[in-house]
Amino acid sequence: MREEIELTKRLGFNSIRIHQKVEDPRYLYWCDRLGLTVWAEAAAAYEFSPRAIELYASEWLRIVRSQQSHPSIIVWVPFNESWGIQHVSHDPAQAAYSRSLADLTRALDPSRPVVANDGWEHTGSDLVTIHDYEGNGDVLRDRYGSAESIQALLAGIGPHGRRMVASNSVQVNPPIMLTEFGGVRYETGQAQAGGWGYSSAATADKFEQQLRAVVGAIHSSPHVVGFCYTQLTDTEQEVNGLCDANRVPKLPEETIRAIMEGAELRSPIPTSTTSTLPKLPGQKGPMS
């Protein structure tokens, strides 16, 4: 666990979102010690029902109580992509459930922001987080390059055909983040049957070009305050990691770090101090 956290930091990331699982307290301990921040979430329920509400609400509150003393945790994420609340955009009961769980989280821990439904159909989030696996850097630049284009996105249908905001309870002018994007498939060994990514690269050079295109597009936006690249490592059929399943980077570590930190877009700074510098205007905080 410690080695993976150290690898994550060497690749230029200052935060990590470990998807759909309650993290091992030993991992959180090393994040506390080594200085990697964490977005905390849990596995989604399969359906929306009174029983699911009862089970998940009580489980989620136990999770928050058990983890809130970890300084590495910076955001709570009780729901992801409307999983378990599939009709939250038009079902008042599901919207109320999402909002209420976010508010209960704030009642237990008012010190951290809460994302009520990561990806789209936000009901009461402190951050508006967007999932966008567009593989064309020019499209991403157009989509996030101006305040007008972002406002149009938030007022309408998002990249995956879902409304970005399910109610008017999201604060005015919230921070905007891409919390899932990238997902470029590149296999360094024998091609895996059924392996997939959201876009593909056949060679290391093409992989690097694709990373520079999509990450550079987000770094160039003055309106997106941070991003989470999908994903750190290959896992089972998902071969869109920056590293293979054995945690071997698919490009030199310094190359990945430079891309993720947007080194080409700002003045060079010493590598050893990058993760501790104050955030500069327009500088994104990369996550994995």
N, C-alpha and C positions, 0 to 999 in steps of 0.2 A: 504493500500500500504506500509506504513511504517513497519507494522508487518511482511509482507511477505519479505521485504528486510532484516529485522533483523533475520528472520528465515533462509533465504538464507546464511547469514554470519555465523550463529551459526552452520550450517551444514558443514562449512569448505570452502565455495566458496568465491572467491575474485572477480568474474566477472559473468555476466549473458548474455546470448543471448536469447532475447525474440523473438520468431520465427514468421516471416511473419506478423508483424504489426508495425505500427508507435507508439512508446510508448507515453503514457500520460505524459505531461510535469510535472505533480505533482509527478509522479513516478520518473522521472529523477531528480527532485529537491531533493527528499529524497535520491536517490543514490548519488548525489553530497554531501549532508550533512553527510551521514552515511558511505561513502567510499566503495561503491560497483560499480565497473566499468561495462560498458555496451557496447555490440556490437549492433550497430544500423542498422536496415534494414526496409524493407517495403514489403507489399503484392505484389506478382508477377502478371504480366499480364497473361491472359489465352493463348494468342497466339502471334506470331511474325507478325507484320504488320506495314505499315507506320503510321497508326493511333495509334497503341499501342506504337510505338517509340515516337511519338509526346506527347502523354498523360503522359507516364511514365517518360520520360526524364524531362519534365517540373515539374512534381510532385516530383520526386526525388531531383531535385535541390532545390525546396522549402523546402523539409524536411531537407536537409543539412544546408541550411541557417538558418532555424528556430531552429535547435538543436545544432549547432556547439559551442555555448557558454557554453554548459554543460560540465564541466571538467570530469564528469563520463564517457562520451562517449570516447572510445579509438580506435574503428575500425568502418569503414563504410562497409556495405555489400549490394550492390545494387541488386545482383542476388543470387539465391539459387538453386542448383541442376539443372541448365539449364531450370528452369521453365520460360516459355515465350521465351526462346531461345533454343528450343528443339534440334536443329540441329547445335549448335554452333561449334561442333567439325569438321564439314565438309562444313558448309555454310559460305563463306567469309563475307557476309553481317551481319550475326548474330555475328560472331567473331568481326567484326569491331564495331558493336553496343556495345558489352560488353566492349571492350577495351576503346572505346570513352567515355562511361559513367564513367568508372573508372578514366580516365584521367580528365574528367570534375570535378569529385569529388576532385581529387588532386589539380586542379586549384583553386577551391573554398576554400579548406582546405588542404594545404600541410603539416600540422602538424600531421596528423593521417594516419596510413596505410589503404589501401583499399583492400578488397577481391572481385575481379571482378565476381566470380561465386563460391559460397561456396559449397564444397563437392567434386567436380570433374570438369573436362573440364575447367581448369583455362586458361584464356587468357591474363591477365595482372595483376595478384595479387601480392601484397607485401608479403603475407603469402601463403603457400600452405596448404590448409585446407582440411581434409579428413573426409568423413563420412564412418564409418565402424562399423556395428552392429554384428560383430562376437562375439558369446557367449562363445567361448572356449579360456580360458586364454593362453594356450600353443600355440595356433595358432597365437594369437596376439603377444606373445613374439617372435615367429619366424619371423613374418611379419615386426615388427618394432625394432627388437633387433640389427640389424647390418646395417651399412651404405650401404652395397651391396644389402641387401634385400629391403631397402627403395628406392635406386636408380632404382632397377628393377621395383618396384611398380610405381614410377613416370614416368618411360619410357614406361610403358605398360598400361594394363587394370587394373582398381582398383577393390576393393571388390564388387562393385555393377555392374560390367560389363561395366563400362564407363571409357574412358581414363582419367587419372588424369590431364594431361596437353593437352590443345587443340591447343596450338601454342608454338612457341619458345620465346614468349615475357615474360615469367616468369623468374625472376632473377636467376642467378646461386647460388646454395646452399641457397635457401630461408629457413626461419624458417618453421618447419613442426609441424602442430597441428592436433589433432583429434577433430573436432568441432561438431561431432555427434557420440556418441557411447554409449554402455551400453544397455539401453532400456529394462531392465529386468522386466517382468511382475510378479507382486505379489499382490494379492488381499487380503486385511485384513478383509473384510466383505463378504457379499454374492456375489458370482460370478456374474459378469455382462454379460448379453447376448451380444455377439459380441465384448466383451472386448479383447484386444490383446496387445502383446508386441513382441519384437524381439527374446527374449528367455524367459523362464518361470521358476518360483520357486513356489513350493507348500506350503512351510512352511517358517517361519521367519529365521530358521537356514539355510535352503537352499538358501534363498534370500541373507543372509549375506555372505555365501560361494561364491555365484555367483558374488556379488559385489567385494569381495576381489580378486577373480580370474581375472576379466577383468580390474579393476582399478589398481591392483598390477602389471599386465603385462605392462601397459602403464607407470606407475611410474618407472619400471625397465629399460625402454629404455633410453639410453643416447642421442638419436637423436630426440625424440619427446619433444617439449618444453612446451606443455600445452595441456589441453583437456577440452571438454565440455560434461558433462554427460547428457544424455537424460533420464528422465527429472525431473524437480523439483517436480511436482505434477501430479496426475492422472487428465485427462481432457476428459470428454465424453467417447468415446470408448477406448481411450488410457489409459491403466491401468499400465503403466510402470514408474510411478512416485516413487520418494523416499518418498513422502508423499501422502496421499489420497487426494481426491478433497477438503476436509475440512482443508487441510494444517496440518494434523496430521502425523508426521513421522512414517514410517512403522518399523523402528528400533530405538533404543535410539539415541538421537541426538549426543551424544559423540561417539557412534560407527560409525555413518555415517561420522562424522567429521574426525575421525582417519583414516578411509578407504580413503576418498577423499584427505586428506593431505599426505597420505603415511607415517603415523606415525611409522609403523613397519620398515620402510626402512631407518630411520635416527634417530639421537639422539633426545630424548624427549626435547621439549621446552615448555615454559609456554603457555597454551591455549590462554590467553588473548592477547598475542602479535603475534600470528601466522600470522595473515593477514597483519601485517605491517613489518615483517622482509624482508630484501633483499632476492631475490631468490638465492638459493644455487645451485651449479652445480648439475645437475641431478634432482633437485626438480621441480615438475610440478606445474603450476598454474591452479587449478581446476576451472571450470566454470560450470554453470548449464543452 
